[in-house]
Amino acid sequence: MLRKFILFLLSVIFSLVFSVFFAVFNLKYFFLEADFYKQIFIKSNLYVVLIEEFPSLIFQEDPINEEGLNLPFGINEEDLKDLLANVLGAEYFQSQTELLLDNIFSFLTEKDTELNLSFSTEDVKDQLQEETILLIEQKINELPVCTDSELLDLVETMENSLALPSCLPVGANSGEIDQILEDQDFVTNIFSQMPSTFSLSEESFGDGVLELRQVKNVILILINQVYWISLLVSLFVLGLIFSIANPLSSRLKWIGSNLFNFAVLPFIISIVGLLTSEQIGSTLLHSFGSDITQQMITSLSNVITILLKEIWLLLLKETGVVLVISIVLFLLSKIVKRKERKKREEDLIEEVQKLETEPVTEKQQIVTKEK
């Protein structure tokens, strides 16, 4: 009775400690790995949506001031949106996002790493300038030829002006105007205020740096000290259960039952989570309303849905493996118990046979003496 009570206490301790190890294990090898989120973003087609939505999001927050930017030849907000959409491809968004993810999780999981998030816009600026020149050529080539009266007005209105003319003088071509733009750096000046790199360091968080460091310290403790302590304690308690339980069938049964009790509830929860992931993902973004476009809401909802599905699927696979191991241990305990029972029966039969043989021999000796 005392042995069963001790085994019960050890089983409770094992369930608690192994649950901690299980959570920290997934945190260390999955949820703090940049590749885990990279695959989710790819599966959700987030980068494709960003191509279409990024220009609108920028101009919605900070409308273009055409006079302030000194935009030449009638380039307007819609033109710039088209330029950005053409230049900022899915590969660009993916490369920059994955670089940010690498930096973030490197900071969170490495003790001496400083937070320094940055991405380059140098290539983008060059492509935007090229696309702008092509756009200007297109606008100029679409202009009609000036009449004599329009030509006089053109000379007066276009002197030191970057506005799109109403017509094009006879013999003029877009190549000549392109050369003028290149000589005077008109196109270059449009994007001169765009920084070559955007960066975000710990100092950018201001008063939040302390909280950021505290979060990092907690994560480092979890994936290092807590991870190894919970693993070693789980193995130690499991070893105690194995040594105290007797015979071998009982040992296998106790270990199997502990693993089964640990895994069965998360296994059921993961199945329910998989079935409800889409509903949860769609409702989480319902509060945004009209703050962002419906297409962006749909895309972010897909990201959350896929993230939840990946988490539940991971939990389902891991607990499923534990359940299979526990069932195998149960079956082995039954087989071993049957062999143990058979061995006890054979030993009992042998003992009975010995007891039966000894009395017969004594009787024979008594009978012989009487004779």
JOWOUR-V925032 format. One record per helix or strand of 2 or more residues. SS is the DSSP state (H for helix, E for strand). FROM is the first residue (numbers start at 1). LEN is the number of residues. If there is no record, write none. Layout:
[[SS & FROM & LEN] [SS & FROM & LEN]]
//
This chain:
[[H & 2 & 30] [H & 34 & 10] [H & 46 & 16] [H & 66 & 4] [H & 77 & 11] [H & 90 & 20] [E & 116 & 5] [H & 122 & 20] [E & 144 & 2] [H & 148 & 11] [E & 167 & 2] [H & 174 & 11] [H & 186 & 5] [E & 197 & 5] [H & 202 & 43] [H & 248 & 37] [H & 286 & 3] [H & 294 & 77]]
//
